[in-house]
Amino acid sequence: YYLQFGDKKRLAKIFPHLVAYHKWLADNHTWRDGSYWSSGFGCGMDNIKSRLPQDINPMFSHGHMAWNDTNFQQILSTEMLLNMAKILGRSNEKAVAEIASERKTLFENAESFWDDKTSYYYDIMRNGDFNYSKHIGAYWALIAGVVTDDKLHNFVSHLENTSEFNRPHRVPTVSADDPFYDSNGGYWNGSVWAPTTYMVLKGLEKYDLHSLAYDIAKNHLDNVVNVYKKTGTLWENYSPEHTVQGNNSKSDFVGWTGLVPIAVMFEYVFGIHYDAQNHHLTWHINLTDRHGVKHYPLGDGHFADIICEKRNSVCDEPQITVNASCQLNVDIIWNGHSKKYVTQSNILIDRDSDVK
């Protein structure tokens, strides 16, 4: 929110509460080695059958496991809190130093969730073995930034494998080769959920895998729109195999499914990303149709109309129009090419050649 709108006052207000919550989790949801545990309800993925032994309740028990998604989320939490502390001039405080120390430990321990044979991150069972449940929570590793270059290709390849996560509606919450995979969704045993798909997209963006992010986002948006056309509403989750809502799915669920026609479309189908602090808009253009956003918020009461005209092919250089109420740096990227512009009195100036 701060990066999008630059609201430092809000950041200062919420920071101590976020630090306190992180500290509470560290005190109450960790094992002796500092790794984190959760439960089906705790992580939000209520009923994944393959995650815990079958004699343990998947919703309410921690199973004495180290939960990979919870650990990666806490790494992300430390990164966010350290960034906030730097912006707010609070980096020298004791609580912030403790968070920095924990971040180092969690990063070192992240390797323990990785299995070289299958190139995937798994939860760790009580006896130290992997549970070999290929659930979507492992992809918090991307947004947490723990995936090293030597692991990245093989880890991400699961998202493109049609026998695993590349189903007709991408991306299911468990791999299609999971023994409990439900082609109709089964709630968290195969359904496609907006928050987990958005998490995957954010992680791919962090590693500059914009083309794959576009493919997944376009597929997700198209499927959600097609179900909307059939049913007249948005759903809590969707079938990974059929153009229908998931079984056990609630209707009129804008909630997080509102991510799809807004954030997923703007950020990954249109490819628009904005940094309010530097008045910098980056636009990864993949579509050939005319597209864009009117009244796009730039923070501090400023807005912009940003339009890309129709192209004959993805190879054609995009022709864009940007009408902004403040000076704005604009980078456009398409098909392996890029150009840098700055707006001056609503005229785009090439930042490299000073040519309009």
C-alpha positions in Angstrom: 0.0 0.0 0.0 2.8 2.4 0.8 4.7 1.7 -2.4 1.5 2.3 -4.4 0.3 5.4 -2.6 3.2 6.7 -0.5 1.1 7.1 2.6 3.9 7.4 5.2 1.6 8.5 8.0 -0.4 5.3 7.7 2.9 3.3 7.6 4.0 4.9 10.9 0.7 4.1 12.5 0.5 0.4 11.7 4.2 -0.5 12.0 4.3 -1.1 15.8 1.2 -3.3 15.6 2.8 -5.4 12.8 6.0 -5.8 14.8 4.1 -6.9 17.9 2.1 -9.5 15.9 5.3 -10.8 14.3 6.9 -11.1 17.7 3.8 -12.9 19.1 4.0 -15.5 16.3 7.7 -16.0 16.9 7.0 -16.5 20.6 4.0 -18.8 20.2 4.2 -20.6 16.9 7.8 -21.8 16.7 9.6 -25.0 17.5 13.0 -25.1 19.4 14.9 -24.7 16.1 13.0 -21.5 15.3 10.9 -23.0 12.5 7.2 -22.2 12.4 4.1 -24.3 12.7 0.5 -23.7 11.8 -2.7 -25.7 11.0 -5.2 -25.9 8.2 -7.3 -23.1 9.7 -4.1 -21.3 10.8 -2.7 -21.1 7.2 -6.1 -20.7 5.7 -5.8 -23.8 3.5 -8.3 -25.8 5.6 -8.5 -29.3 4.3 -5.5 -30.4 2.3 -5.7 -34.2 2.8 -2.1 -35.0 1.8 -0.4 -32.5 4.1 -0.8 -34.4 7.4 -1.0 -38.1 8.3 -4.5 -39.4 7.7 -5.1 -40.1 11.4 -4.5 -36.4 12.2 -7.1 -33.7 11.7 -5.9 -31.5 8.7 -7.9 -28.5 9.9 -7.0 -28.1 13.5 -3.7 -30.0 14.2 -0.2 -28.7 13.6 0.9 -32.4 13.3 4.3 -31.4 15.0 5.4 -30.3 11.5 7.5 -27.4 10.3 5.1 -25.7 7.8 6.9 -24.5 4.8 4.4 -21.7 3.8 4.3 -20.3 7.3 8.1 -20.2 7.5 8.3 -18.5 4.1 5.5 -16.0 5.1 7.5 -15.1 8.2 10.6 -14.5 6.0 8.5 -12.1 3.9 7.2 -10.5 7.1 10.8 -9.8 8.3 11.6 -8.3 4.9 8.6 -6.0 4.9 9.2 -4.9 8.5 12.8 -4.1 7.9 11.9 -2.1 4.8 9.3 -0.2 6.9 11.8 0.4 9.7 14.3 1.9 7.2 11.6 4.2 5.7 10.5 5.3 9.2 14.0 5.8 10.6 13.6 3.0 13.2 16.2 0.6 12.0 18.4 0.9 15.2 15.6 -0.2 17.6 16.0 -3.4 19.5 12.9 -5.1 18.2 14.0 -4.4 14.6 17.5 -5.8 15.3 15.8 -9.0 16.6 13.8 -9.2 13.4 16.9 -8.8 11.3 18.6 -11.6 13.3 15.6 -13.9 12.9 15.5 -13.2 9.1 19.1 -14.5 8.8 18.2 -17.7 10.7 15.0 -18.3 8.7 16.9 -17.8 5.5 19.5 -20.4 6.5 16.8 -22.8 7.6 14.8 -22.4 4.3 17.1 -24.9 2.6 15.9 -27.6 4.9 12.5 -27.6 3.2 14.0 -28.3 -0.3 14.1 -31.8 -1.9 16.7 -32.1 -4.6 15.1 -35.2 -6.1 11.8 -33.6 -6.9 12.9 -29.9 -7.0 10.2 -28.8 -4.5 9.8 -27.4 -1.1 7.9 -29.7 1.4 6.6 -29.5 5.0 8.9 -31.4 7.4 7.2 -34.1 9.5 7.8 -34.8 13.2 10.4 -37.5 12.4 12.3 -35.1 10.0 11.0 -36.6 6.8 9.2 -34.7 4.1 5.5 -35.1 3.7 5.8 -34.9 -0.1 2.6 -33.0 -0.4 3.0 -30.7 -3.4 0.7 -27.9 -2.3 0.6 -24.4 -3.5 2.0 -23.0 -0.2 5.5 -24.0 -1.3 5.4 -21.1 -3.8 5.6 -18.6 -0.9 9.3 -19.4 -1.3 9.3 -17.1 -4.4 7.8 -14.0 -2.9 10.0 -14.6 0.2 13.0 -14.6 -2.1 14.6 -17.8 -0.8 14.8 -19.6 -4.2 18.4 -19.6 -5.3 19.4 -19.4 -9.0 20.3 -23.0 -9.2 16.9 -24.1 -8.0 14.7 -21.6 -9.8 14.2 -23.2 -13.2 13.3 -26.6 -11.9 11.1 -25.3 -9.1 9.1 -23.0 -11.5 8.8 -25.8 -14.1 6.2 -27.5 -11.9 3.9 -24.5 -12.7 4.2 -25.3 -16.5 3.9 -29.1 -16.2 0.4 -30.2 -17.4 0.6 -33.2 -15.1 1.0 -30.9 -12.1 -0.1 -27.3 -11.9 -0.7 -26.3 -15.5 -4.3 -27.4 -15.6 -7.1 -26.0 -17.8 -7.6 -23.4 -15.0 -4.3 -22.5 -13.5 -3.1 -22.8 -10.7 -4.7 -25.6 -8.5 -3.9 -25.7 -4.8 -2.4 -29.1 -5.0 -0.6 -30.8 -7.9 -2.7 -32.9 -10.2 -0.5 -35.9 -9.3 -1.5 -35.6 -5.6 -3.4 -38.8 -4.5 -6.2 -36.7 -3.2 -6.5 -34.3 -6.1 -10.1 -33.4 -6.9 -10.8 -32.4 -10.5 -13.9 -30.5 -9.3 -11.8 -28.6 -6.7 -12.4 -30.3 -3.3 -12.0 -26.9 -1.6 -8.2 -26.9 -1.0 -7.6 -30.3 -2.7 -7.4 -28.8 -6.2 -9.5 -25.7 -6.4 -8.1 -22.5 -7.9 -8.2 -19.6 -5.4 -7.5 -16.0 -6.2 -5.2 -15.3 -3.2 -2.9 -18.2 -3.8 -2.7 -17.5 -7.6 -2.0 -13.9 -6.8 0.8 -15.0 -4.4 2.3 -17.0 -7.2 2.1 -14.1 -9.6 3.8 -11.8 -7.1 6.6 -14.4 -6.6 7.2 -14.7 -10.3 7.4 -10.9 -10.6 10.0 -10.9 -7.9 12.2 -13.1 -10.1 11.4 -11.2 -13.3 9.5 -14.1 -14.7 7.0 -11.8 -16.3 6.1 -13.9 -19.3 5.0 -16.9 -17.2 3.1 -14.5 -14.8 1.2 -13.1 -17.8 0.3 -16.6 -19.1 -1.0 -17.7 -15.7 -2.8 -14.4 -15.1 -4.5 -14.4 -18.5 -5.6 -18.0 -18.1 -7.0 -17.2 -14.6 -8.8 -14.1 -15.7 -10.3 -15.7 -18.8 -11.6 -18.7 -16.7 -13.1 -16.4 -14.0 -14.8 -14.2 -16.7 -16.2 -17.3 -18.5 -17.7 -18.6 -15.2 -19.1 -15.1 -14.6 -20.8 -15.2 -18.0 -22.4 -18.5 -17.1 -23.4 -17.7 -13.5 -23.6 -13.9 -13.2 -21.3 -13.9 -10.1 -17.8 -14.3 -8.7 -17.0 -17.5 -6.7 -14.9 -18.3 -3.7 -12.9 -20.8 -5.8 -12.9 -22.6 -9.1 -12.6 -26.0 -10.6 -9.1 -26.6 -12.1 -10.5 -28.8 -14.9 -13.8 -27.3 -15.9 -15.2 -23.9 -16.6 -17.3 -23.9 -13.5 -17.0 -22.9 -9.9 -15.4 -25.3 -7.5 -17.6 -27.7 -5.5 -18.2 -26.3 -2.0 -17.7 -22.8 -3.4 -19.6 -19.8 -2.1 -21.2 -17.4 -4.7 -21.2 -13.6 -4.7 -17.7 -13.9 -3.2 -16.0 -10.6 -4.3 -13.7 -10.8 -1.2 -10.4 -12.0 -2.5 -11.9 -13.0 -5.9 -12.1 -9.3 -6.5 -8.3 -9.6 -7.0 -8.9 -11.2 -10.4 -10.7 -8.4 -12.4 -8.7 -5.7 -10.7 -5.2 -6.4 -9.5 -4.6 -9.5 -11.6 -5.8 -7.8 -14.7 -4.1 -4.5 -14.1 -0.8 -5.8 -12.9 -0.3 -9.0 -14.8 -2.6 -9.1 -17.9 -2.1 -5.4 -18.7 1.3 -5.6 -17.0 1.2 -2.2 -15.2 3.3 -1.7 -12.0 3.7 1.6 -10.2 6.2 2.9 -7.6 4.8 6.0 -6.0 8.0 7.0 -4.3 9.9 7.4 -7.5 6.8 8.3 -9.7 7.8 5.4 -11.8 5.4 3.3 -13.9 6.7 0.0 -15.5 4.5 -1.4 -18.2 5.1 -5.0 -19.5 3.0 -5.0 -22.7 1.8 -8.4 -23.9 -1.7 -7.8 -25.2 -2.2 -6.8 -28.9 -5.7 -5.4 -28.2 -6.1 -1.7 -27.3 -6.1 -1.6 -23.5 -5.2 0.5 -20.6 -6.6 2.3 -17.5 -8.3 5.6 -17.1 -7.9 7.6 -13.8 -5.1 5.3 -12.6 -4.1 6.4 -9.1 -0.6 7.8 -8.6 -0.8 8.9 -5.0 -1.0 12.4 -3.5 -4.3 13.0 -5.4 -2.6 12.5 -8.8 -4.0 10.3 -11.6 -3.1 9.2 -15.1 -4.9 7.9 -18.2 -2.6 5.3 -19.8 -3.6 3.7 -23.1 -1.8 1.3 -25.5 -3.2 1.2 -29.0 -4.1 -2.0 -30.9 -1.1 -3.8 -32.5 -0.9 -6.4 -35.3 1.5 -8.6 -33.4 3.5 -8.8 -30.2 6.6 -7.8 -32.2 5.2 -4.4 -33.1 6.4 -1.5 -30.9 3.6 -0.4 -28.7 2.1 3.1 -29.3 1.1 4.5 -25.9 -0.5 7.6 -24.6 0.0 8.8 -21.0 -1.9 11.8 -19.7 -0.7 12.3 -16.1 -1.4 15.1 -13.6 2.2 15.0 -12.4 5.6 14.2 -13.9 5.9 10.5 -14.4 8.7 8.2 -15.5 7.4 5.4 -17.8 9.2 2.3 -18.9 7.6 0.1 -21.5 8.8 -3.5 -22.1 7.6 -5.7 -24.9 8.9 -8.9 -26.6 12.4 -8.5 -25.4 12.6 -4.7 -26.1 12.2 -1.7 -23.9 11.9 2.1 -24.0 12.1 4.8 -21.3 9.9 7.9 -21.2 9.1 10.8 -19.0 5.9 12.9 -19.2 6.2 16.6 -19.4 3.0 18.6 -19.9 1.4 15.3 -21.0 3.9 14.8 -23.7 6.0 11.6 -23.6 9.8 12.4 -23.9 12.2 9.6 -24.7 14.5 9.6 -21.7 17.4 8.2 -23.7 17.2 10.4 -26.9 15.1 13.4 -25.8 12.9 12.7 -28.9 9.1 13.0 -28.5 
